[in-house]
Amino acid sequence: MNYKKQDCPYDWRNAWQAPWQIGCGGNEIPCIVNGKWYIYVWNKDEKKHYYYCFIDDIFLTEKEFECILSPWQALLNKEKQQFEKKI
């Protein structure tokens, strides 16, 4: 799929197949993060939430998505873990 970075993905409400569902009881809406469209989804088989990236066509865990939202925090956490191992 080729989306312009600013265009909301086409037919995003109806394009889901089992086991995926739109998060928040179907009320979640897509958002742009770093120029890419994401939506919060629920995998009813795994009973876990993910973030789906329309542009890359991948599902990210909440932890992976947090790293996209805050790359500096992820780097700091990694440095902290390495420091704590040395103590």
C-alpha positions, 0 to 999 in steps of 0.5 A: 500500500502506498499512503502519503504520510499525511493521508489516513489509511484507506478503509482502516475500520473494515480491513481487519481479519481474525484474530485482530480487532481495533483496540478500545472496543473498536473505538481506537483511531489511527495516529501519526508518529514520526510520519507513519500511521499506527493504530492500537489493536487487540489480538483476541487469540493472544489476549494482547494489545499491539500497535499496527503500522500501516506503512510498514505492515507490521505489528509492534508490541507496546514496548517496541512502540514506546521506543518509537515514541521515546528513542532517547528514553530507550537509549537511557534505559539501555545505558542504565542497565549496562551501568547496573551490571557493572555495579 
